[in-house]
């Protein structure tokens, strides 16, 4: 016969089941909301690669609003590429155009003529042109100077966000294997990422965000049980960023945590690796019949530019977020200033007499700054008879 306790047990089971379902539904809803808010917040912070630049840099630029709006709402995605790890995906917008090979459009350039003088340019996002439209990048402004001088030119912008010189040499090698027409001149524009990587990681000759990329790859274990997938959620990444903010990361760390010996070791690592990449690029030039030119880029973290109040604010923000980074840049840039090579040009001091704002953050330049860099490159090409 049924026990008199069975109805009560059934009611308790039903109540527990209802409560469990409600709890699961609430947790699921909170997770969905959390994922959505985290996604939107991280998308916004990732899209605004150029936060609050000095107003004077964009003053009078008709394209400025369109560029900022386009970058904030639909910035180009990165996609995985063999050997170089990442490249921007194809993109077509009002101010930014990227072809199927991940190469940004260069204005004033004619690459459809076999006889055109051809320049390939390699660098990080400063060369790619973060902060400016296609027609205001360094490659486009250099192409304009050359075409205005009466010479047809094909300039290819191989620049890419956060690329180090090693990735650029690899991209040069890959492009030489594929291109029907080889370049006459190859220009490298480096400094920031090569200097920053030894500060970011102890791994020798690494790329930007090496440790994070390594962990992401190694976490994808085939048929492995566990909860590692939770680390891939937007909520997890947002919580990690929040923890860093609440713990005072970048605001309270001691700038003296890097000993002089450690700073010098970082500078030596930058110098040694860059010098070796210069030699490798020159060897490729000898084999394929092109000349190499190497330019060391300016930054607010080194050099003697009279900083405007906005530029000083940008510099201090970077130093606060990365304590000791200014010392690393000072040491590395000082070491590179003594690099002796006939085809190496140190541009760290190019803005030492410039009192107007040219930087939109600690490394990227507005149109006026890009024009000054392009002018210096053009002058070097003329001096060398290229």
Secondary structure, DSSP 8 states (H G I E B T S, - for coil): ---TTHHHHHHHHHHHHHHHHHHHHHHHHHHHHHHHHHHHHHHHHHH-SS-S--HHHHTT-TTHHHHHHHHHHH---EEEETTTEEEE--EE-SS-EE-TTS-B--TT---S-TTSEEEEEEESHHHHTTTS-GGGSHHHHHHHHHHHTT--EEEEE---TT--HHHHHHHHHHHHHH-SS--SEEEEEESHHHHHHHHH--STT--TTHHHHHHHHHH--TT--SSGGGGGSHHHHHHHHHHHHHTTTTTSS-GGGS-HHHHHHHHHHHHHHHHHHHHHHHHHHHHHT-EEEEEE---TTSS-----HHHHHHHHHHHHHSTTHHHHHHHHHHHHTT---TTEEE-TTTTTT--S--BSSSS-B-HHHHHHHHHHHHHHHHHTT-
